[in-house]
């Protein structure tokens, strides 16, 4: 049996598993929040596998070996460490709690909540373009591996991979991607170390490859003597790696935001990102760089920089073709798994922004859950068409990936300023985002499309976009007026003289009642109410200015952590008897009913949800609250399973 035939059989089996996972997970999708956030039910292990799966992507399969061939192993390793440590690990440590507890399902949604409605569509557009570019990059990277192994036609192979990704993601969204992330990483954990060990056995230790390399230095130089400067404005450089693969790719990227927002808790999000960063670096990015060293040393004549026709990004696929057909096909299917799984996450990230931040916010705010879910899938198809166009981007996977991440620079800057600088104004955010977007549109067209102004000869587009956005934001922030909490003289703690009179409506009263129960984080309030975060934020700002609630602080997570004041308690329904006693212990009759079910007959949890018509995000708020208060424990690898604790049992005995 030929290598190509073996690959086709393995690929068909793999696709069948993908589609099967999609249909299996479809039963878990009842509304849009299930489709794009998996109902905030994702566990530590599954999210860790999901984040690793994003990193073990077509991008890594293509770029890590390719960078070793082009620039030497050290620079490939620096790229991987920058992505893993400066990107994923720091993102988890610094932002996991903030993102999970502020309630916004997407990054543009948060930016409206923090700034104003006009900033949201601007950032949504840049995010969609960037994530579609990353999706296209993964498709192109996957095709590079397949073509390097099989020699097939690039256009036909691209079409097949493209259709597989669209069909698979279309079925059941993040739940399908979550299941296949697990499957894909399991393949990679076997495939990558196995290939590396076989290469060492076949060609000897890495140290012995120096004599086959330019200047006998595979650590610092590529096979043609090229290297990467640590500090340089042009691409590539270590400085650009930090801006591109940490600030833009991770910090300004909506699908990493979604990976945190989909977690059961902030602790789950932080732990999963830290573990993923460590394991990804050790198991995938560094070994892929070493694999590239073997490719460059043993087959330099194959690659374009060595006089051949194959791009360095196809090194992994070419090396796979040097093994027996069964092994080679397995290695390439592993690369396909990496690309398809990550591409589906990119597709979901882009469609989530287009659906929630453009369609639901601007076009049809009153759409019901069924209509929104349907439109989300239609949007996904249209974004697929945009992605197909981007797949034709000149320069291949390396430059396509760099182009895509340029568009994610403005959101990263606005995220940092918004979370840490109360005085930063709506004007600064809008001017910064708009200036960054216009600048990158203009110079992408002039440089990449027309070739009339080679900006890249002087400064890399992402670095220039970062500086333009930063400067424009600072100028706009200096001339704009901050929100009330950033004004000079504002006091966080309310008194009888430092607040204004406000009119409290029914929505505001519901928010106050939730805070009285101990739902102190905005995520719980937004999820429970089932509204866009911007509406909840407007209510919170009104209540804060009126002195009915108090924020814990003015920066980071404390800004979205609240407690009710005596004035707030006086504005809502007064509790009596047992209900008042429950509230003192952060419980309500509804919550006690759930605890009783968990104590007496846990199998009836679904009946509780159906009887009270509780939506998935509302259930996430209830579950998170009871878990933080110690009444229940959340278990389950995929779907959430609730177990009552001793404290919960005692509460049932006391109140039921």
C-alpha positions in Angstrom: 0.0 0.0 0.0 1.4 3.4 -1.0 2.1 6.2 1.4 -0.6 8.4 -0.1 -3.2 5.6 0.1 -2.3 5.0 3.8 -2.6 8.7 4.5 -6.1 8.9 2.8 -7.4 6.0 4.9 -6.1 7.5 8.1 -7.4 10.9 7.2 -10.9 9.6 6.4 -10.9 7.8 9.8 -9.8 11.0 11.5 -12.5 13.1 9.8 -15.1 10.5 10.8 -14.1 10.9 14.4 -14.3 14.7 14.1 -17.8 14.6 12.6 -18.9 12.0 15.2 -17.7 14.2 18.0 -19.6 17.1 16.5 -22.9 15.1 16.4 -22.3 13.7 19.9 -21.8 17.2 21.3 -24.7 18.7 19.4 -27.1 17.5 22.1 -25.4 19.9 24.5 -26.1 23.0 22.4 -29.4 24.6 23.3 -28.5 28.3 22.8 -25.7 30.6 21.5 -23.8 30.6 24.8 -23.5 26.8 24.6 -22.3 27.2 21.0 -19.6 29.7 21.7 -18.8 29.3 25.4 -19.9 25.7 26.2 -22.1 27.1 28.9 -19.1 28.0 31.1 -18.7 24.3 32.0 -15.1 23.5 30.9 -12.9 21.8 33.4 -9.2 22.3 34.2 -8.0 19.3 32.3 -10.1 19.8 29.3 -9.3 23.6 29.1 -5.6 22.7 29.5 -5.9 20.3 26.6 -7.7 22.9 24.6 -5.1 25.6 25.1 -2.3 23.1 24.3 -4.3 22.2 21.2 -4.3 25.8 20.1 -0.6 26.0 20.6 0.0 22.6 18.9 -1.4 24.1 15.8 -0.7 24.1 12.1 1.2 27.3 12.9 3.6 25.5 15.3 3.9 22.5 13.0 4.9 24.9 10.2 6.8 27.7 11.9 8.9 26.0 14.6 10.8 23.6 12.2 10.7 26.4 9.5 12.4 28.9 11.9 15.1 26.4 12.7 15.9 26.0 9.0 15.7 29.7 8.3 17.3 31.2 11.5 18.7 28.4 13.7 17.4 26.4 16.6 17.9 29.2 19.2 15.6 31.6 17.4 13.0 28.9 17.0 13.2 28.1 20.7 12.9 31.8 21.6 9.8 32.0 19.4 8.3 29.1 21.3 9.2 30.4 24.7 7.9 33.9 24.0 4.6 32.3 22.9 4.4 29.9 25.8 5.7 32.1 28.7 5.1 35.7 27.7 1.9 34.8 25.9 0.0 31.9 27.5 1.5 31.7 31.0 1.4 35.4 31.8 -2.1 35.7 30.2 -3.3 33.0 32.6 -1.6 34.4 35.6 -2.5 38.1 35.0 -5.8 38.0 33.2 -7.6 34.7 34.0 -9.5 36.0 37.1 -10.2 39.3 35.5 -11.7 37.8 32.3 -13.7 35.1 34.0 -15.3 37.4 36.5 -16.1 40.5 34.5 -18.8 38.7 32.6 -18.1 39.6 29.0 -18.3 36.7 26.7 -16.0 38.4 24.1 -13.2 40.9 24.2 -15.1 43.5 22.1 -18.0 43.1 24.5 -15.7 43.9 27.4 -14.4 47.0 25.6 -17.9 48.4 25.2 -18.6 47.7 28.9 -15.5 49.5 29.9 -15.6 52.3 27.3 -18.6 52.9 25.1 -20.8 51.4 22.4 -18.9 53.0 19.5 -15.6 51.2 20.3 -17.2 47.7 20.1 -17.8 47.5 16.3 -14.3 48.9 15.5 -12.6 46.3 17.6 -15.0 43.6 16.4 -13.9 44.2 12.8 -10.2 44.1 13.6 -10.7 40.9 15.6 -12.7 39.2 12.9 -10.1 39.9 10.3 -7.3 38.8 12.6 -8.9 35.5 13.6 -9.9 34.7 10.0 -6.3 35.3 9.1 -5.2 32.9 11.8 -7.7 30.4 10.6 -6.4 30.8 7.0 -2.9 30.4 8.3 -3.8 27.1 9.9 -5.3 25.8 6.7 -2.3 26.9 4.7 0.0 25.3 7.3 -2.0 22.0 7.3 -1.8 22.0 3.5 2.0 22.6 3.6 2.4 19.4 5.7 0.1 17.4 3.5 1.6 18.6 0.2 5.2 18.1 1.6 4.2 14.4 2.3 2.0 13.6 -0.7 2.9 16.0 -3.5 -0.8 16.7 -4.1 -2.2 19.8 -5.7 -2.2 22.7 -3.3 -5.6 24.2 -4.3 -7.5 20.9 -4.2 -5.9 20.0 -0.8 -6.8 23.5 0.6 -10.4 23.1 -0.5 -10.8 19.7 1.2 -9.3 20.9 4.5 -11.4 24.0 4.3 -14.6 22.2 3.9 -13.8 19.7 6.7 -13.2 22.6 9.2 -16.4 24.4 8.2 -18.6 21.3 8.4 -17.1 20.1 11.7 -17.3 23.4 13.5 -20.8 24.2 12.1 -22.3 21.2 13.9 -21.9 22.1 17.5 -19.4 24.8 18.1 -17.1 24.9 21.1 -18.3 21.6 22.5 -17.2 19.8 19.4 -13.9 21.6 19.3 -13.4 20.8 23.0 -13.8 17.1 22.5 -11.5 17.0 19.5 -8.9 19.1 21.2 -8.6 16.3 23.7 -8.3 13.7 20.9 -5.8 15.9 18.9 -3.4 16.5 21.8 -3.4 12.7 22.6 -2.3 12.1 19.0 0.4 14.8 19.2 1.8 13.6 22.5 2.6 10.3 20.7 3.5 11.6 17.2 5.9 14.4 18.0 8.2 12.6 20.5 8.1 9.5 18.4 9.2 11.3 15.2 12.0 13.0 17.2 13.2 9.8 18.7 13.2 8.0 15.3 15.1 10.9 13.7 17.8 10.7 16.5 18.0 6.9 15.9 18.2 7.3 12.2 20.6 10.3 11.9 22.4 10.3 15.2 22.4 12.9 18.1 21.7 16.6 17.3 25.2 17.6 18.3 26.6 15.6 15.3 24.6 17.7 12.8 26.9 20.8 13.1 29.2 19.7 10.3 26.3 19.7 7.8 25.2 23.2 8.7 26.4 26.7 7.6 29.3 27.8 9.8 28.9 24.6 11.7 26.4 26.5 13.9 22.8 25.1 13.8 22.1 26.9 17.1 22.4 30.5 16.0 22.1 30.4 12.2 19.8 29.0 9.5 21.2 26.7 6.8 21.9 29.8 4.7 23.5 31.7 7.5 20.5 33.9 8.4 19.8 34.7 12.0 17.4 36.8 14.1 18.4 40.0 15.9 17.1 40.3 19.5 16.2 44.0 19.1 15.2 45.3 15.7 12.1 47.1 14.3 12.0 44.9 11.2 10.7 41.3 11.1 11.9 38.9 12.4 13.4 40.0 15.8 12.8 38.9 19.3 11.1 42.2 20.0 8.7 41.5 17.2 8.1 38.0 18.6 7.0 39.5 21.9 4.6 42.0 20.2 3.3 39.5 17.7 3.1 36.2 19.5 2.4 37.5 23.0 0.6 40.9 23.0 -1.3 40.3 19.7 -1.7 36.6 19.3 -2.8 35.9 22.9 -3.6 39.1 24.7 -5.6 40.7 21.9 -7.2 37.5 20.6 -10.8 36.8 21.2 -10.5 33.0 21.2 -8.0 33.0 24.1 -10.5 35.3 25.9 -13.2 32.7 25.2 -11.0 29.9 26.5 -11.0 31.6 29.9 -14.6 32.8 29.7 -15.7 29.2 29.1 -14.1 27.8 32.3 -16.1 26.8 35.3 -14.2 29.2 37.5 -11.3 31.6 37.6 -9.1 29.0 39.3 -9.8 26.5 36.6 -8.8 29.2 33.9 -5.6 30.2 35.6 -4.4 26.7 36.4 -5.2 25.3 32.9 -3.3 28.1 31.1 -0.2 27.8 33.3 -0.1 24.0 32.9 -0.8 24.3 29.1 2.1 26.8 28.7 4.6 24.5 30.4 3.6 21.3 28.7 3.2 22.9 25.3 6.8 24.3 25.5 8.3 21.0 26.7 6.4 18.5 24.5 5.8 20.5 21.3 7.5 23.8 20.5 11.1 22.8 21.5 10.9 19.3 19.9 9.5 20.8 16.7 12.5 23.2 16.6 14.8 20.2 16.9 12.9 18.4 14.2 13.6 21.4 12.0 17.3 21.1 12.7 17.3 17.5 11.4 15.4 18.5 8.3 17.8 21.4 7.5 20.9 19.3 8.2 20.0 16.1 6.3 17.9 17.6 3.4 19.0 21.2 2.9 18.7 20.8 -0.9 15.0 20.3 -0.7 14.1 23.7 0.7 14.0 27.0 -1.1 16.8 28.5 1.0 19.0 25.6 0.0 18.2 25.7 -3.7 15.1 23.5 -3.7 11.4 24.1 -4.2 9.8 23.3 -0.8 9.1 26.1 1.7 10.8 25.6 5.1 7.3 25.5 6.6 6.8 22.1 4.9 9.7 20.5 6.7 7.6 18.4 9.0 5.6 16.9 6.2 8.7 16.2 4.1 10.4 14.4 7.0 7.2 12.3 7.5 7.6 11.1 3.9 11.0 9.6 4.7 9.5 7.1 7.0 7.6 3.9 6.1 4.0 4.8 4.8 2.2 3.8 8.0 4.4 6.0 10.3 4.6 8.8 7.8 0.8 9.0 7.4 0.4 8.9 11.2 2.7 11.8 11.6 0.9 13.9 8.9 -2.5 13.1 10.3 -1.2 14.4 13.7 -0.3 17.7 11.9 -3.8 17.8 10.3 -5.3 17.2 13.7 -3.3 20.2 15.1 -4.4 22.5 12.3 -8.0 21.5 12.1 -8.6 21.7 15.9 -7.0 25.1 16.2 -8.7 26.3 13.0 -12.1 25.4 14.4 -11.3 27.5 17.5 -10.3 30.4 15.3 -13.5 30.0 13.4 -15.6 30.0 16.6 -13.7 33.1 17.9 -14.4 35.0 14.7 -18.0 33.9 14.5 -18.6 34.7 18.2 -17.5 38.3 17.7 -19.4 38.7 14.5 -22.6 37.2 16.1 -22.5 38.7 19.6 -20.7 42.0 18.9 -22.1 42.9 15.5 -25.4 41.0 14.8 -26.8 40.9 18.3 -25.5 44.3 19.3 -26.1 46.4 16.2 -28.4 44.5 13.8 -31.0 42.6 15.8 -30.6 43.1 19.6 -34.0 41.5 20.2 -33.3 38.2 18.5 -34.3 35.2 20.6 -31.9 32.3 21.4 -33.0 30.1 18.5 -32.7 32.9 15.9 -29.3 34.0 17.2 -27.9 30.4 17.1 -29.1 30.0 13.5 -27.5 33.3 12.5 -24.3 32.4 14.2 -24.0 29.4 11.9 -24.8 31.5 8.9 -22.2 34.0 9.9 -19.7 31.2 10.2 -20.2 30.3 6.5 -19.7 33.9 5.4 -16.5 34.1 7.4 -15.4 30.9 5.7 -15.6 32.7 2.4 -13.4 35.5 3.8 -11.0 32.9 5.1 -10.8 31.3 1.6 -9.7 34.7 0.2 -7.1 35.1 2.9 -5.7 31.6 2.1 -4.5 33.2 -1.2 -2.4 35.7 0.8 1.1 36.1 -0.7 4.1 34.9 1.3 2.7 31.6 2.6 2.0 30.6 6.2 4.8 32.6 7.8 3.6 36.0 6.5 0.0 35.2 6.6 0.3 34.5 10.3 2.2 37.7 10.9 -0.4 39.6 8.9 -3.3 38.1 10.9 -1.8 39.0 14.3 -1.2 42.7 13.3 -5.0 43.2 13.5 -5.0 42.0 17.1 -2.6 44.6 18.5 -5.2 47.4 19.2 -7.5 45.2 21.4 -4.4 44.1 23.5 -3.5 47.8 24.3 -7.1 48.7 25.1 -7.5 45.7 27.4 -4.4 46.7 29.4 -5.4 50.4 29.6 -9.0 49.6 30.5 -8.2 47.2 33.3 -5.4 49.1 34.9 -6.0 52.8 34.3 -9.3 54.2 35.5 -8.7 57.6 34.0 -8.2 56.2 30.5 -11.2 57.6 28.5 -13.6 56.5 25.8 -12.0 59.1 23.5 -8.6 57.5 23.9 -9.9 54.0 23.3 -11.8 55.0 20.2 -9.1 57.1 18.6 -6.4 54.5 19.4 -8.4 51.6 17.9 -9.5 53.6 14.9 -6.0 54.9 14.2 -4.5 51.5 14.5 -7.1 49.9 12.2 -6.8 52.6 9.5 -3.0 52.5 9.7 -2.9 48.8 9.2 -5.5 48.8 6.4 -3.6 51.5 4.6 -0.2 50.0 4.8 -1.3 46.4 4.2 -2.8 47.6 0.9 0.2 49.8 0.0 2.8 47.2 1.0 1.4 43.8 0.6 -1.1 44.3 -2.2 0.4 47.0 -4.3 4.0 46.8 -3.2 4.4 50.6 -3.6 5.6 51.3 -0.1 7.7 48.6 1.5 7.0 49.5 5.2 8.5 46.2 6.2 12.0 47.4 5.1 11.9 50.0 7.9 9.6 48.6 10.6 7.3 45.6 11.0 3.6 46.3 10.5 2.6 44.9 13.9 5.2 46.9 15.7 4.2 50.0 13.8 0.6 49.4 14.5 1.4 48.9 18.2 3.1 52.2 18.3 0.5 54.1 16.3 -2.3 52.6 18.5 -0.4 53.4 21.7 0.4 57.0 20.8 -3.1 57.7 19.4 -4.7 56.2 22.5 -2.5 58.3 24.9 -3.2 61.5 22.9 -7.0 60.7 22.9 -6.9 59.8 26.5 -5.3 63.2 27.4 -7.9 65.2 25.6 -11.0 63.1 26.4 -13.0 63.1 29.6 -12.8 59.9 31.7 -15.8 58.1 33.1 -17.0 59.3 36.5 -14.8 56.9 38.5 -11.7 58.3 36.7 -12.4 61.9 37.5 -10.4 63.8 40.0 -12.0 63.7 43.4 -14.1 60.6 42.9 -14.3 58.5 46.1 -14.8 54.8 45.9 -16.5 54.5 49.3 -20.0 56.2 49.3 -20.9 58.7 51.9 -24.0 60.9 52.5 -22.5 63.7 50.4 -20.4 62.2 47.6 -23.2 60.5 45.6 -26.0 61.6 43.3 -29.7 60.7 43.3 -30.7 58.0 40.9 -34.0 56.3 39.9 -33.9 52.6 40.4 -35.9 50.5 37.9 -36.9 46.8 38.0 -33.7 45.6 36.3 -31.6 47.6 38.9 -33.5 46.0 41.7 -32.9 42.5 40.4 -29.2 43.3 40.2 -29.3 44.6 43.8 -31.1 41.4 45.0 -28.4 39.3 43.4 -25.6 41.3 45.1 -27.5 40.9 48.4 -27.4 37.1 47.9 -23.6 37.3 47.5 -23.3 37.3 43.7 -20.5 39.8 44.1 -18.9 39.4 40.7 -20.3 41.0 37.5 -20.0 37.6 35.6 -22.6 36.1 38.0 -25.0 39.0 37.6 -24.7 39.1 33.8 -25.0 35.3 33.4 -27.9 35.1 35.8 -29.8 37.9 34.1 -29.0 36.5 30.6 -28.2 40.0 29.2 -25.3 41.6 27.3 -22.6 42.8 29.7 -23.0 46.3 28.5 -26.6 46.5 29.9 -25.4 45.1 33.2 -22.6 47.6 33.3 -24.9 50.5 32.8 -27.0 49.4 35.8 -23.9 48.9 37.9 -22.6 52.4 37.1 -25.9 53.9 38.0 -26.1 52.0 41.3 -22.4 52.9 42.0 -23.0 56.6 41.4 -26.1 56.5 43.5 -24.3 54.9 46.4 -26.4 51.7 46.4 -23.4 49.5 45.9 -19.7 49.8 46.4 -16.9 48.5 44.2 -14.0 46.6 45.9 -11.5 48.7 43.9 -10.9 50.7 40.8 -8.6 48.4 38.9 -8.5 44.8 37.6 -11.0 42.3 39.1 -11.7 44.5 42.1 -13.4 46.9 39.7 -16.0 44.2 38.9 -16.5 43.0 42.5 -19.4 44.6 44.5 -21.1 44.7 47.8 -24.5 46.2 48.6 -24.8 49.3 50.9 -27.5 50.1 53.4 -29.0 52.5 50.9 -29.1 49.6 48.4 -30.8 47.3 50.9 -33.4 49.9 51.6 -34.3 50.2 47.8 -35.3 46.5 47.4 -37.8 44.1 48.8 -37.3 43.5 52.5 -36.9 39.8 53.5 -38.5 38.2 56.5 -38.4 34.9 58.4 -36.6 32.0 56.9 -35.9 33.7 53.6 -34.0 36.5 55.5 -32.0 33.8 57.3 -31.2 32.1 54.0 -30.0 35.4 52.5 -27.6 35.9 55.4 -26.0 32.6 54.3 -26.0 33.6 50.6 -28.9 31.3 49.8 -32.4 31.6 48.4 -35.4 29.2 48.3 -34.4 28.2 44.7 -30.8 27.4 45.8 -32.0 25.4 48.8 -34.2 23.4 46.5 -31.3 22.6 44.3 -29.2 21.6 47.3 -32.0 19.3 48.5 -32.1 17.6 45.1 -28.4 17.1 45.1 -28.6 15.6 48.6 -31.5 13.3 48.0 -31.5 12.5 44.2 -28.7 14.0 42.2 -30.0 12.4 39.0 -32.9 14.9 39.0 -30.6 18.0 38.4 -31.9 18.2 34.8 -35.5 18.2 36.0 -34.6 21.2 38.3 -33.3 23.1 35.2 -36.3 22.2 33.1 -38.9 22.9 35.8 -37.5 26.4 36.5 -36.6 27.1 32.8 -33.1 27.9 33.8 -30.8 28.7 30.8 -27.2 27.5 30.6 -25.6 30.7 31.6 -28.0 31.2 34.5 -27.1 27.8 35.7 -23.4 28.6 35.4 -24.0 31.6 37.7 -25.9 29.6 40.3 -23.3 26.8 40.2 -20.3 29.2 40.5 -22.0 31.0 43.4 -22.8 27.9 45.4 -19.3 26.5 44.7 -17.6 29.7 46.0 -19.8 29.6 49.1 -18.8 26.0 49.7 -22.2 24.4 49.3 -21.4 22.3 46.3 -18.4 20.9 44.4 -18.2 20.9 40.6 -17.0 17.6 39.1 -17.1 16.0 35.6 -14.5 15.9 32.9 -16.7 17.4 30.2 -20.2 18.3 31.4 -20.6 19.8 34.9 -21.7 17.4 37.6 -22.7 18.9 40.9 -22.1 17.3 44.3 -23.4 18.6 47.6 -20.8 19.2 50.4 -21.2 18.8 54.1 -22.0 22.6 54.3 -24.6 22.1 51.7 -26.2 19.2 53.5 -26.3 21.2 56.7 -28.0 24.0 54.8 -30.7 21.6 53.6 -31.3 20.3 57.1 -31.6 23.9 58.4 -33.8 25.4 55.7 -35.6 22.7 53.6 
